[in-house]
Amino acid sequence: MAGQWLLVALGALCLPAMAAGRVHVVNIEAMQFQPSTLDVQAGDTVVWKNKDPFPHTATAVDRSFDSGSLAPGAQWKMVVKKPGSVAYFCTLHETMRATLDVKPR
């Protein structure tokens, strides 16, 4: 009986980890966001990594998020919360554009 309670207690400890979202990476490289379209779920984390030799931003067109200037080698992460499609771009290089598609969890 004590073993069953231990399993229940351990299972309860694991629930928050299971409920946490996935981590997705967007590489900023060769003047592009890679991938250019990313499908995620609400609660997931997106990490933008600047692999170019100059700064970039990841800024939503609707301004719902903005990484600020990311120096070469820097990264920025954000937990996505609201379902929907969000176009984003680099404010320093406005031809760099991508889309984040957030599905409900």
TORKOL-4160 file (C-alpha; in steps of 0.2 Angstrom, whole numbers, padded with zeros to 4 digits, m for minus):
105
<pt num="1" X="0000" Y="0000" Z="0000"/>
<pt num="2" X="0014" Y="0012" Z="0004"/>
<pt num="3" X="0022" Y="0009" Z="m0013"/>
<pt num="4" X="0005" Y="0014" Z="m0021"/>
<pt num="5" X="0005" Y="0030" Z="m0012"/>
<pt num="6" X="0023" Y="0034" Z="m0017"/>
<pt num="7" X="0019" Y="0031" Z="m0035"/>
<pt num="8" X="0004" Y="0043" Z="m0033"/>
<pt num="9" X="0015" Y="0056" Z="m0025"/>
<pt num="10" X="0028" Y="0055" Z="m0038"/>
<pt num="11" X="0015" Y="0056" Z="m0052"/>
<pt num="12" X="0008" Y="0072" Z="m0044"/>
<pt num="13" X="0026" Y="0079" Z="m0044"/>
<pt num="14" X="0028" Y="0076" Z="m0063"/>
<pt num="15" X="0011" Y="0084" Z="m0068"/>
<pt num="16" X="0018" Y="0102" Z="m0069"/>
<pt num="17" X="0033" Y="0096" Z="m0080"/>
<pt num="18" X="0021" Y="0087" Z="m0091"/>
<pt num="19" X="0010" Y="0102" Z="m0092"/>
<pt num="20" X="0024" Y="0113" Z="m0098"/>
<pt num="21" X="0025" Y="0117" Z="m0116"/>
<pt num="22" X="0039" Y="0112" Z="m0128"/>
<pt num="23" X="0054" Y="0123" Z="m0133"/>
<pt num="24" X="0056" Y="0128" Z="m0151"/>
<pt num="25" X="0071" Y="0137" Z="m0159"/>
<pt num="26" X="0071" Y="0150" Z="m0173"/>
<pt num="27" X="0089" Y="0153" Z="m0179"/>
<pt num="28" X="0092" Y="0170" Z="m0186"/>
<pt num="29" X="0105" Y="0167" Z="m0200"/>
<pt num="30" X="0110" Y="0173" Z="m0217"/>
<pt num="31" X="0097" Y="0187" Z="m0215"/>
<pt num="32" X="0083" Y="0175" Z="m0212"/>
<pt num="33" X="0072" Y="0168" Z="m0198"/>
<pt num="34" X="0073" Y="0149" Z="m0200"/>
<pt num="35" X="0060" Y="0142" Z="m0200"/>
<pt num="36" X="0050" Y="0156" Z="m0208"/>
<pt num="37" X="0034" Y="0148" Z="m0202"/>
<pt num="38" X="0033" Y="0140" Z="m0185"/>
<pt num="39" X="0018" Y="0130" Z="m0178"/>
<pt num="40" X="0018" Y="0130" Z="m0159"/>
<pt num="41" X="0005" Y="0128" Z="m0145"/>
<pt num="42" X="0000" Y="0141" Z="m0132"/>
<pt num="43" X="0012" Y="0138" Z="m0117"/>
<pt num="44" X="0026" Y="0133" Z="m0128"/>
<pt num="45" X="0043" Y="0143" Z="m0128"/>
<pt num="46" X="0051" Y="0150" Z="m0143"/>
<pt num="47" X="0069" Y="0154" Z="m0143"/>
<pt num="48" X="0077" Y="0166" Z="m0156"/>
<pt num="49" X="0096" Y="0163" Z="m0158"/>
<pt num="50" X="0106" Y="0176" Z="m0168"/>
<pt num="51" X="0119" Y="0167" Z="m0178"/>
<pt num="52" X="0123" Y="0182" Z="m0189"/>
<pt num="53" X="0138" Y="0193" Z="m0187"/>
<pt num="54" X="0126" Y="0208" Z="m0184"/>
<pt num="55" X="0111" Y="0213" Z="m0173"/>
<pt num="56" X="0093" Y="0208" Z="m0177"/>
<pt num="57" X="0076" Y="0209" Z="m0168"/>
<pt num="58" X="0061" Y="0198" Z="m0168"/>
<pt num="59" X="0047" Y="0210" Z="m0167"/>
<pt num="60" X="0028" Y="0207" Z="m0170"/>
<pt num="61" X="0020" Y="0217" Z="m0183"/>
<pt num="62" X="0006" Y="0221" Z="m0171"/>
<pt num="63" X="0019" Y="0225" Z="m0158"/>
<pt num="64" X="0013" Y="0211" Z="m0146"/>
<pt num="65" X="0031" Y="0206" Z="m0143"/>
<pt num="66" X="0048" Y="0213" Z="m0146"/>
<pt num="67" X="0065" Y="0205" Z="m0143"/>
<pt num="68" X="0074" Y="0222" Z="m0143"/>
<pt num="69" X="0091" Y="0221" Z="m0152"/>
<pt num="70" X="0100" Y="0204" Z="m0151"/>
<pt num="71" X="0118" Y="0205" Z="m0153"/>
<pt num="72" X="0128" Y="0192" Z="m0163"/>
<pt num="73" X="0127" Y="0176" Z="m0153"/>
<pt num="74" X="0113" Y="0182" Z="m0142"/>
<pt num="75" X="0096" Y="0174" Z="m0139"/>
<pt num="76" X="0079" Y="0179" Z="m0133"/>
<pt num="77" X="0065" Y="0168" Z="m0127"/>
<pt num="78" X="0046" Y="0170" Z="m0125"/>
<pt num="79" X="0032" Y="0159" Z="m0119"/>
<pt num="80" X="0018" Y="0161" Z="m0131"/>
<pt num="81" X="0001" Y="0162" Z="m0123"/>
<pt num="82" X="m0012" Y="0168" Z="m0136"/>
<pt num="83" X="m0018" Y="0157" Z="m0150"/>
<pt num="84" X="m0017" Y="0165" Z="m0167"/>
<pt num="85" X="m0006" Y="0169" Z="m0181"/>
<pt num="86" X="0007" Y="0183" Z="m0178"/>
<pt num="87" X="0018" Y="0190" Z="m0192"/>
<pt num="88" X="0035" Y="0196" Z="m0186"/>
<pt num="89" X="0050" Y="0205" Z="m0193"/>
<pt num="90" X="0067" Y="0212" Z="m0189"/>
<pt num="91" X="0066" Y="0231" Z="m0186"/>
<pt num="92" X="0084" Y="0233" Z="m0192"/>
<pt num="93" X="0081" Y="0223" Z="m0208"/>
<pt num="94" X="0063" Y="0225" Z="m0213"/>
<pt num="95" X="0064" Y="0213" Z="m0227"/>
<pt num="96" X="0067" Y="0199" Z="m0214"/>
<pt num="97" X="0049" Y="0192" Z="m0211"/>
<pt num="98" X="0042" Y="0176" Z="m0203"/>
<pt num="99" X="0026" Y="0170" Z="m0195"/>
<pt num="100" X="0022" Y="0162" Z="m0178"/>
<pt num="101" X="0006" Y="0151" Z="m0179"/>
<pt num="102" X="0000" Y="0148" Z="m0161"/>
<pt num="103" X="m0013" Y="0134" Z="m0159"/>
<pt num="104" X="m0023" Y="0132" Z="m0142"/>
<pt num="105" X="m0017" Y="0119" Z="m0130"/>
